[in-house]
Amino acid sequence: MKTLVIKLSLICSTAFLFSFGKAQDEVWPKVVTAPDGTVIKVYEPQPESFSGNNLKFRSAISVTAASGGDPIFGTFWANSKVETDRNNRQMTIESLKISDIKIPAETDPNRIDMIRGVLESQLPQAMGQIALDEVLSSLDQNLEQAKLSNNISTAPPRVIYTTTPSILVLIDGTPKLQRNNDWGVDVVVNSPFTIVRNTDGQFYLYGSHHWYTAPEATGPYTLANYNVPQNIASIESSLTSREDANNNASTNPSTQPSGGNAQVPNDVIPNVVVSTTPAELIQSNGEPNFSPIDGTSLLYMKNSANDIFMDVNSQDYFVLISGRWYKSHSLTSNQWEYVAADKLPADFAKIPEGAPKDNVLASVAGTDAAREAVLDAQIPQTAKVDRNTANTEVTYNGNPQFEPIKGTHMEYAINTLSTVIRYQGKYYVVDNGVWFISDNPYGPWTVSTERPDEVDMIPPDNPDYNAKYVNIYDVTPDYVYMGYTPGYLNSYVYGPTVVYGTGYYYNPWYGGYYYPRPWSWGFNFGYNPWYGWSFGFGYSFGWFNMGFGWGGWHGGWWGPAVYHPAFCGWHGGYHPYGGFYGRSVAYNRTYINNRATINNNIYVNRRGVATRDNVRVAVNNRPNNPGAAYGRPNAGSQSVYNRNNMQSGGAMNRPAYQSRNNLYSDRQGNVYQRTQQGQWQQRSNRQWSPVNNNQHPEVVQNLNRAQSMRERGNVRAQNFQAARPAPVQRSGGGGGRPSGGSGGGSRRR
């Protein structure tokens, strides 16, 4: 399999962040003009359903004749084909077909047809890019049942609690050693961490520019200080030089950049915890220090980066791990019990937006944050795949070996990095979000125009489960339109919330090579509204070894090739939460002209695949679309939602442009406007009439909800732009050593 490399740079919340103003093409209403001079204003769409690359919506419109006079108002319903760019959280309408149009004051059917034609021909271009968050926040729809993950495992991993700053080092089962001739030592190959055995039998662990030593691969480890043998010290140079050679980079995830660069920390982890089974580490800085959350009976652990709560009423501890809740009467207990997101104590849903630990609201049933996360998990990243130039390769460890996929007539290859499925005499490969097909397990491979019809039946206890989240939407003679939803990257809808990973442990392949399978546990995965899942407190790129020769790290720990969740490293001293979004967060990045830009799109930089991921490049550390400056939290902020316009309890200030976008329509096509005094009026008989709340309370309730959802979407879109980090140069004065190995390929592509 050809390895695709995405250039990563890692930055955390304590880095300087620059905001981008709301793009001009996102301001409503849009204006199109008919050949006869008729002016049509289209107000912000109100989505009715969104599935794959099909968006159905309705919009209020106003129509003004070329001769002038008062506008007339109406509503149209449209089915549209869209392209989505999850990385920049934008949507583009490629084409639309108006299914119905209602303009009560217009009685001429020919004029209605003219308006319809103008909208279908001009509106897609006029609409420009639409913020995904505005669509999601306004969307009510049923889930695609075939894509739900009903059998996700909720069995708890081993939960380890410490009161000393610690890091969890995972080994995938019994340590497997393989000679590395370049280094002259044996290497533990079944771990994403660099663990080597020296000629004297002593083991050395490398992490964040320090060596730790132990008598066994499983520990106990102590800091080696200056007692590192020269041959071991030379391995560090090999790791860092290879990173430079591969043109990968990471900025320091814990200090502010200076002159576009960041200093590498000299952090030491006092306590190294090793596990050979799925485990999670939760920790506090000293004995637990709890603080109340206003309006609830909940306490949160103030001196912990983890999401740890105490429910005063039950005296139970609750912890959020990979999107799943577990409770216990004791933090040191090994008897943690799963709690469904809709079975939590009611006070979890009462955590105010803007309060400490509001980041967990996405994992609490019934909250707006959870609803939006579930909807977001169904939005694909789309791409246009060239049938003539896109290609792939598959390499097996020995002859191809296939095993049945339970509950289907399909089989999957077990001795390859690639996701290879055999079905009805054909072989299918999913390679970084693209389906290929061949008559032979070795290829040659061509772009597939279909996928096996039983793919949706793959159970989550199979390591190829994520293939069901890569879809084919449309086919032309030259292109196949495909897309993947976050399930391909291990983010799954489970009940009313999203979770990370299937929760199952997959046996790795041991043969001439070691091929790992994706993991669900071990890295404190946490969710934030815009960038999905990120590593939690304590981890930086410098703790992971990414590919050293035979049997080395081949990827697959977290998802498809070129994709890795966000990193964040240990902070010098102790910083509760580590900052942004209530947990330690950083971003995958790619480079243009030596400047880093956010990029979580695995389609980027792939030959034969075109995607609407138009990354923004800043000049002189200033955004290229400054617009209005939106606020950001202080470094160390504990809140996801206390960002500019959103206040505690969910109340929001109206953006300055909102007054131009105050028209709404209901499902019957009636048009309403909200006055500056907050009252609703309905358009009827060419005039606006007040809506009587006493006579029509359900109408006012629905309109208030629609208005609240729209404003929430506006705020989310603004906050996403405000959250985008400043670009970081790869070279220049003041830069420290790189912190880790190269970003390599992946198992289960």
Buried (B, 14 or more C-beta within 10 A) or exposed (E): BBBBBBBBBBBBBBBBBBBBBBBEEBBBBBEBBBEEEBBBBBBBBBBBEBBBBEBBBBBBBBBBBEEEEEBBBBBBBBBBBBBBBBBBBBBBBBEBEBEEBBBBBBEEEEBBEBBBEBBBEBBBEBBBBBBBBBBBBBBEEEBEEEBBBEEBBBEBBBBBBBBEBBBBBBBBEEBBBBEBEEBBBBBBBBBBBBBBBBEEEBBBBBBBBBBBBBEEBBBEBEEBEEEBBEEBEEBBEBBBEBBBEBEBBBBBBBBEBEEBBBBBBEBBBEBBBBBBEBBBBBBBBEEBBBEBBEEBBBBBBBBBBBBBBBBBEEEBBBBBBBBBBBBBEEBEEEEBEBBBBEEBBEBBBBBBBBBBBBBBBBBBBBBBBBBBBBBBBBBBBBBBBBBEEBBBBBEBBEEBBBEEBEEBEBBBBBBBBBBBBBBEEBBBBBBBBBBBBBEEBEBEBBBBEEBBEBBBBBBBBBBBBBBBBBBBBBBEEEBBBBBBBBBBBBBBBBBBBBBBBBBBBBEBBBEEBBBBBBBBBBBBBBBBBBBBBBBBBBBBBBBBBBBBEBBBBBBBBBBBBBBBBBBBBBBEEEBBBBBBBBBBBBBBBBBEEEBBBBBBBBBBBBEBBBBBBEBBBBEEBEBEBEBBEBEBBEBBBBBBBBBBBBBBEBEBEBBEEBEEBBBBBBEEBBBBBBEEEEEBBBBEEEEBEEBEEEEBEEBBEBBBEBBBBBBBBBBBBBBBBBBBBBBBBBEEEEBBBBBBBBBBBBBBB
